[in-house]
Amino acid sequence: MHMKRTLFTLAAALGFVATAAQAQGTYPTRPITLVVPFTAGGTTDVVARFMADHMGRTLGQQLVVENVTGAGGTVGVTRVAKAEPDGYTILMGNLGTQAASVGLYPKLAYDPRTDFEPIMNSASTPMLVVAKKDLPVKDFKEFIAYLKANAPKMNYGSGGVGSTSHLTCLFLESLLGVKPQHVPFRGSGPALNALLGGQVDYVCDQTVAIVPTVQAKQANGLVVAVQNRLPVVPDVPTSAEQGLPQFQATGWNALFAPKGTPKDIVTKLNAAARAALKDETTRKRLLDLGAELPDEAGQTPEALAQLVSSEIDKWVPIIKGGGVTGQQ
């Protein structure tokens, strides 16, 4: 009887191990929640939905995009940091949430460098300065002069304190020595709507969100903050062409999982993300909106970890120099 009980226990244990291994091997077995820490319609949301569409087909389970807003994106990021590390809750973070947040929030509930498993950088997005249509400037040089003369009366919209759009405008402020009014929104989508409605004078936004507006001439694209002109908006000059070469800013949007997510799950998610960037339709959708896609070397979790670390080193001093503090 004792021998039978022992054999039964051993069989049950082996069965459990086999079932667990099988479950892990067949991940995912249910839909995956992809948290976007901003409202729908902004750059991070657009990139997330493009990636989720293809990744879901690769993985055989839907990636459900959930917009969780608040505190410059840190509410949504904190939720993912505290989620079960089982691969069923992941994050599309960005420059603001995974780097700038370190300088903005003294009581930040997560550490971007240690509380996540990096999956892959999905898309880098050059920054543009875009003015409302009736602002009396015809180019970036005139805009700089106008801003210096009227800064206290001018305002700009952003996707929230610490967002990529806010950081870029803050960087511009520091270079020009001006202090216009910052009007934060719960995402770059609402900020763009305010620009189109004339409630804000200008925005500093990522190509993915703002390019269609510039192409349609609904607003005045003044400058791209990168070294070369962008094929999607070839008439918009670079910052170097407009006399401010040090104004260089590129946003990025990347996938992360909670710390402790098994390596094989991270590897599977990375492979699905890589497959999305190899897909011609997905590539075209991103490239047509002005995104820059990472090369093979830049598509590894290790490359993303290095990016997060280097961006924290770059942006935190700019934030502290501007005396900006976020509220949670």
RODO-2510 file (C-alpha; in nm, 4 decimals, decimal comma):
residues 328
     n   res          X          Y          Z
     1     m     0,0000     0,0000     0,0000
     2     h     0,2843     0,2355     0,0920
     3     m     0,4571     0,1575    -0,2384
     4     k     0,1345     0,2296    -0,4337
     5     r     0,0895     0,5617    -0,2521
     6     t     0,4502     0,6565    -0,3275
     7     l     0,4129     0,5670    -0,6939
     8     f     0,0880     0,7649    -0,7147
     9     t     0,2503     1,0686    -0,5539
    10     l     0,5495     1,0432    -0,7875
    11     a     0,3222     1,0080    -1,0911
    12     a     0,1169     1,3073    -0,9823
    13     a     0,4310     1,5147    -0,9322
    14     l     0,5675     1,4153    -1,2710
    15     g     0,2312     1,4911    -1,4259
    16     f     0,2342     1,8374    -1,2704
    17     v     0,5840     1,9063    -1,4000
    18     a     0,4876     1,7865    -1,7475
    19     t     0,1729     2,0003    -1,7458
    20     a     0,3651     2,3074    -1,6276
    21     a     0,6319     2,2523    -1,8901
    22     q     0,3691     2,2046    -2,1564
    23     a     0,1853     2,5200    -2,0469
    24     q     0,5069     2,7186    -2,0542
    25     g     0,5977     2,5707    -2,3903
    26     t     0,2655     2,6693    -2,5426
    27     y     0,2647     3,0286    -2,4134
    28     p     0,0484     3,2183    -2,4731
    29     t    -0,2736     3,0304    -2,4031
    30     r    -0,4913     3,3413    -2,3603
    31     p    -0,4952     3,7073    -2,4717
    32     i    -0,2106     3,9348    -2,3622
    33     t    -0,2772     4,2820    -2,2222
    34     l    -0,0512     4,5486    -2,3733
    35     v    -0,0686     4,8545    -2,1499
    36     v    -0,0242     5,1932    -2,3171
    37     p     0,0200     5,4556    -2,0422
    38     f    -0,1354     5,7350    -2,2505
    39     t    -0,4638     5,8082    -2,4242
    40     a    -0,5566     5,6601    -2,7600
    41     g    -0,4349     5,8417    -3,0702
    42     g    -0,0904     5,9465    -2,9504
    43     t     0,2415     5,8158    -3,0790
    44     t     0,2919     5,5429    -2,8209
    45     d    -0,0637     5,4215    -2,8738
    46     v    -0,0282     5,4159    -3,2538
    47     v     0,3004     5,2222    -3,2410
    48     a     0,1539     4,9811    -2,9861
    49     r    -0,1498     4,9048    -3,2013
    50     f     0,0601     4,8473    -3,5149
    51     m     0,2886     4,6105    -3,3233
    52     a     0,0054     4,4355    -3,1385
    53     d    -0,1792     4,3593    -3,4592
    54     h     0,1057     4,1590    -3,6092
    55     m     0,2435     4,0135    -3,2855
    56     g    -0,0979     3,8700    -3,2040
    57     r    -0,1011     3,6795    -3,5315
    58     t     0,2495     3,5461    -3,4687
    59     l     0,1736     3,4375    -3,1131
    60     g    -0,1704     3,2987    -3,1902
    61     q    -0,3350     3,5115    -2,9226
    62     q    -0,4705     3,8650    -2,9362
    63     l    -0,2722     4,1495    -2,7808
    64     v    -0,5374     4,3707    -2,6227
    65     v    -0,4245     4,7335    -2,6021
    66     e    -0,5385     4,8988    -2,2805
    67     n    -0,4886     5,2726    -2,2279
    68     v    -0,4094     5,3448    -1,8613
    69     t    -0,3462     5,7166    -1,8188
    70     g    -0,2269     5,9486    -1,5446
    71     a     0,0827     6,1164    -1,3967
    72     g     0,2760     6,1451    -1,7209
    73     g     0,2257     5,7786    -1,7974
    74     t     0,3604     5,6509    -1,4650
    75     v     0,0224     5,5149    -1,3497
    76     g     0,0115     5,2639    -1,6339
    77     v     0,3793     5,1770    -1,6012
    78     t     0,3442     5,1157    -1,2265
    79     r     0,0569     4,8789    -1,2963
    80     v     0,2765     4,6708    -1,5266
    81     a     0,5695     4,6783    -1,2824
    82     k     0,3422     4,5246    -1,0172
    83     a     0,1720     4,2749    -1,2488
    84     e     0,2313     3,9012    -1,2379
    85     p     0,5504     3,8254    -1,4345
    86     d     0,3785     3,5638    -1,6478
    87     g     0,3897     3,7323    -1,9896
    88     y     0,0213     3,8247    -1,9924
    89     t     0,0675     4,1914    -1,8982
    90     i     0,3298     4,3870    -2,0904
    91     l     0,4049     4,7533    -2,1526
    92     m     0,4679     4,9878    -2,4417
    93     g     0,6822     5,2425    -2,2605
    94     n     0,8673     5,5382    -2,4029
    95     l     1,1384     5,7930    -2,3376
    96     g     0,9184     5,9774    -2,0895
    97     t     0,8065     5,6833    -1,8801
    98     q     1,1289     5,4821    -1,8869
    99     a     1,3916     5,7581    -1,8610
   100     a     1,2590     6,1077    -1,7861
   101     s     1,0446     5,9778    -1,5007
   102     v     1,3607     5,9186    -1,2967
   103     g     1,4313     6,2916    -1,2935
   104     l     1,0704     6,4037    -1,2589
   105     y     0,9320     6,1997    -0,9723
   106     p     1,1268     6,1792    -0,6431
   107     k     0,8861     5,9099    -0,5213
   108     l     0,8647     5,7118    -0,8441
   109     a     0,7067     5,3735    -0,7712
   110     y     0,9370     5,1870    -1,0085
   111     d     1,2945     5,1915    -1,1343
   112     p     1,3042     5,1653    -1,5153
   113     r     1,6497     5,0082    -1,4973
   114     t     1,5655     4,7229    -1,2600
   115     d     1,1879     4,6643    -1,2433
   116     f     1,1333     4,5432    -1,5996
   117     e     1,2525     4,2835    -1,8451
   118     p     1,3310     4,4705    -2,1679
   119     i     1,1772     4,3058    -2,4743
   120     m     1,2510     4,5268    -2,7751
   121     n     1,2716     4,8857    -2,8949
   122     s     0,9892     4,9043    -3,1501
   123     a     1,0361     5,2408    -3,3182
   124     s     1,2321     5,5599    -3,2775
   125     t     1,0511     5,8770    -3,3673
   126     p     1,2235     6,2014    -3,4688
   127     m     1,0767     6,5090    -3,3072
   128     l     0,9168     6,8016    -3,4902
   129     v     0,8205     7,1480    -3,3754
   130     v     0,4818     7,2337    -3,5227
   131     a     0,3007     7,5648    -3,4827
   132     k    -0,0669     7,6450    -3,5118
   133     k    -0,1607     7,7649    -3,8573
   134     d    -0,2189     8,1295    -3,7678
   135     l     0,1000     8,1839    -3,5676
   136     p     0,2718     8,4695    -3,7577
   137     v     0,5956     8,2892    -3,8471
   138     k     0,6972     8,1280    -4,1734
   139     d     0,9962     7,9216    -4,0571
   140     f     1,1842     7,8053    -3,7494
   141     k     1,4200     8,1045    -3,7451
   142     e     1,1234     8,3410    -3,7296
   143     f     0,9626     8,1179    -3,4694
   144     i     1,2714     8,1424    -3,2463
   145     a     1,2694     8,5217    -3,2716
   146     y     0,8948     8,5372    -3,2059
   147     l     0,9228     8,2996    -2,9088
   148     k     1,2061     8,4995    -2,7529
   149     a     1,0040     8,8189    -2,7875
   150     n     0,6723     8,6764    -2,6660
   151     a     0,7531     8,3765    -2,4462
   152     p     0,5480     8,4796    -2,1386
   153     k     0,2364     8,5117    -2,3575
   154     m     0,2904     8,1875    -2,5498
   155     n     0,2066     7,8287    -2,4642
   156     y     0,2731     7,4788    -2,5899
   157     g     0,0857     7,1541    -2,5489
   158     s     0,2327     6,8169    -2,4556
   159     g     0,1275     6,4627    -2,3791
   160     g     0,1787     6,5303    -2,0086
   161     v     0,4553     6,6229    -1,7675
   162     g     0,7577     6,4111    -1,8542
   163     s     0,6211     6,2930    -2,1877
   164     t     0,8517     6,2900    -2,4879
   165     s     0,6724     6,5945    -2,6281
   166     h     0,7228     6,7831    -2,3014
   167     l     1,0903     6,6884    -2,2790
   168     t     1,1612     6,8088    -2,6314
   169     c     0,9959     7,1458    -2,5728
   170     l     1,1798     7,1707    -2,2397
   171     f     1,5070     7,1026    -2,4206
   172     l     1,4247     7,3788    -2,6695
   173     e     1,3466     7,6157    -2,3815
   174     s     1,6844     7,5448    -2,2231
   175     l     1,8670     7,6124    -2,5496
   176     l     1,6830     7,9418    -2,6102
   177     g     1,6596     8,0610    -2,2505
   178     v     1,2825     8,1150    -2,2628
   179     k     0,9878     8,0156    -2,0398
   180     p     0,6587     7,9834    -2,2284
   181     q     0,3602     7,8248    -2,0530
   182     h     0,3374     7,4476    -2,0571
   183     v    -0,0116     7,2998    -2,1040
   184     p    -0,0022     6,9246    -2,0261
   185     f    -0,2657     6,6858    -2,1603
   186     r    -0,3293     6,3145    -2,1016
   187     g    -0,1531     6,2198    -2,4229
   188     s    -0,0230     6,3769    -2,7416
   189     g    -0,3545     6,3130    -2,9188
   190     p    -0,5449     6,5700    -2,7073
   191     a    -0,2479     6,8096    -2,7342
   192     l    -0,2662     6,7864    -3,1134
   193     n    -0,6401     6,8556    -3,1036
   194     a    -0,5701     7,1659    -2,8952
   195     l    -0,3140     7,2797    -3,1538
   196     l    -0,5626     7,2339    -3,4365
   197     g    -0,8235     7,4204    -3,2352
   198     g    -0,5840     7,7086    -3,1688
   199     q    -0,5795     7,6609    -2,7902
   200     v    -0,2007     7,6143    -2,7881
   201     d     0,0603     7,7925    -2,9991
   202     y     0,2851     7,4984    -3,0748
   203     v     0,3780     7,1406    -2,9913
   204     c     0,6979     6,9386    -3,0005
   205     d     0,5763     6,6013    -3,1136
   206     q     0,6909     6,2700    -3,2542
   207     t     0,6594     6,2049    -3,6248
   208     v     0,4138     5,9170    -3,5891
   209     a     0,1499     6,1422    -3,4336
   210     i     0,2086     6,4711    -3,6133
   211     v     0,3146     6,3858    -3,9715
   212     p    -0,0401     6,3495    -4,1140
   213     t    -0,1284     6,6950    -3,9786
   214     v     0,1807     6,8517    -4,1367
   215     q     0,1222     6,6705    -4,4654
   216     a    -0,2360     6,7994    -4,4742
   217     k    -0,1065     7,1533    -4,3995
   218     q    -0,3402     7,1782    -4,1015
   219     a    -0,0469     7,3131    -3,9003
   220     n     0,2935     7,4597    -3,9773
   221     g     0,5806     7,2107    -3,9583
   222     l     0,8781     7,4269    -3,8598
   223     v     1,1714     7,1956    -3,7972
   224     v     1,2809     6,8350    -3,7494
   225     a     1,5204     6,7843    -3,4581
   226     v     1,7458     6,5361    -3,6386
   227     q     2,0423     6,5637    -3,8730
   228     n     1,8675     6,4750    -4,1983
   229     r     1,5356     6,5747    -4,3526
   230     l     1,2594     6,3175    -4,3320
   231     p     1,1212     6,1643    -4,6535
   232     v     0,7652     6,1853    -4,5191
   233     v     0,7886     6,5645    -4,4720
   234     p     1,0706     6,6642    -4,7084
   235     d     0,9846     7,0352    -4,6995
   236     v     1,0466     7,0648    -4,3242
   237     p     1,4104     7,1706    -4,2647
   238     t     1,6444     7,0327    -4,0016
   239     s     1,7514     7,2165    -3,6896
   240     a     2,1036     7,2513    -3,8334
   241     e     1,9640     7,4158    -4,1458
   242     q     1,7726     7,6586    -3,9271
   243     g     2,0716     7,7626    -3,7173
   244     l     2,0206     7,5505    -3,4041
   245     p     2,2182     7,2293    -3,4724
   246     q     2,2352     7,1323    -3,1040
   247     f     1,8585     7,0856    -3,1002
   248     q     1,8562     6,7081    -3,1553
   249     a     1,5792     6,4935    -3,0090
   250     t     1,4406     6,1530    -3,0925
   251     g     1,1676     5,9722    -2,9051
   252     w     1,1344     5,5969    -2,8802
   253     n     0,8680     5,3437    -2,7923
   254     a     0,9627     5,0047    -2,6536
   255     l     0,8158     4,6846    -2,5128
   256     f     0,8786     4,5742    -2,1540
   257     a     0,7598     4,2939    -1,9254
   258     p     0,7537     4,2884    -1,5439
   259     k     1,0770     4,1914    -1,3713
   260     g     1,1012     3,8161    -1,3278
   261     t     0,9157     3,7230    -1,6450
   262     p     1,0726     3,3912    -1,7574
   263     k     1,3449     3,4317    -2,0150
   264     d     1,1816     3,1966    -2,2645
   265     i     0,8653     3,4088    -2,2592
   266     v     1,0682     3,7275    -2,3119
   267     t     1,2466     3,5522    -2,5997
   268     k     0,9132     3,4545    -2,7552
   269     l     0,7786     3,8098    -2,7243
   270     n     1,1006     3,9479    -2,8717
   271     a     1,0762     3,7089    -3,1662
   272     a     0,7157     3,8162    -3,2296
   273     a     0,8161     4,1842    -3,2155
   274     r     1,1046     4,1198    -3,4565
   275     a     0,8656     3,9432    -3,6934
   276     a     0,6378     4,2486    -3,6855
   277     l     0,9239     4,4757    -3,7935
   278     k     1,0098     4,2352    -4,0767
   279     d     0,6530     4,2391    -4,2051
   280     e     0,6267     4,4723    -4,5049
   281     t     0,2808     4,6010    -4,4123
   282     t     0,3776     4,6839    -4,0541
   283     r     0,7068     4,8388    -4,1657
   284     k     0,5297     5,0539    -4,4218
   285     r     0,2707     5,1718    -4,1711
   286     l     0,5436     5,2856    -3,9335
   287     l     0,7790     5,4272    -4,1962
   288     d     0,4971     5,6192    -4,3655
   289     l     0,4435     5,8032    -4,0379
   290     g     0,8113     5,8939    -4,0086
   291     a     0,9246     5,6298    -3,7594
   292     e     1,2801     5,4988    -3,7690
   293     l     1,3088     5,1246    -3,7106
   294     p     1,5961     4,9669    -3,5161
   295     d     1,8427     4,7502    -3,7049
   296     e     1,9009     4,3857    -3,6084
   297     a     2,1543     4,4768    -3,3400
   298     g     1,9089     4,7259    -3,1929
   299     q     1,6287     4,4704    -3,1660
   300     t     1,7708     4,2746    -2,8713
   301     p     1,6617     4,3049    -2,5072
   302     e     2,0210     4,3938    -2,4226
   303     a     2,0193     4,6865    -2,6669
   304     l     1,7004     4,8187    -2,5095
   305     a     1,8483     4,7938    -2,1593
   306     q     2,1471     4,9989    -2,2752
   307     l     1,9159     5,2552    -2,4378
   308     v     1,7195     5,3038    -2,1159
   309     s     2,0358     5,3569    -1,9149
   310     s     2,1897     5,6043    -2,1616
   311     e     1,8669     5,8030    -2,1967
   312     i     1,8343     5,8398    -1,8197
   313     d     2,1897     5,9778    -1,8150
   314     k     2,1033     6,2247    -2,0943
   315     w     1,7644     6,3581    -1,9891
   316     v     1,7698     6,3678    -1,6094
   317     p     2,0222     6,6582    -1,5993
   318     i     1,8086     6,8542    -1,8499
   319     i     1,4991     6,8020    -1,6339
   320     k     1,6742     6,8990    -1,3139
   321     g     1,8285     7,2014    -1,4850
   322     g     1,4814     7,3141    -1,5863
   323     g     1,3519     7,2740    -1,2310
   324     v     1,0654     7,0544    -1,3506
   325     t     0,8905     6,8214    -1,1072
   326     g     0,6008     6,5944    -1,1921
   327     q     0,3011     6,5362    -0,9672
   328     q     0,1767     6,1847    -0,8998
***
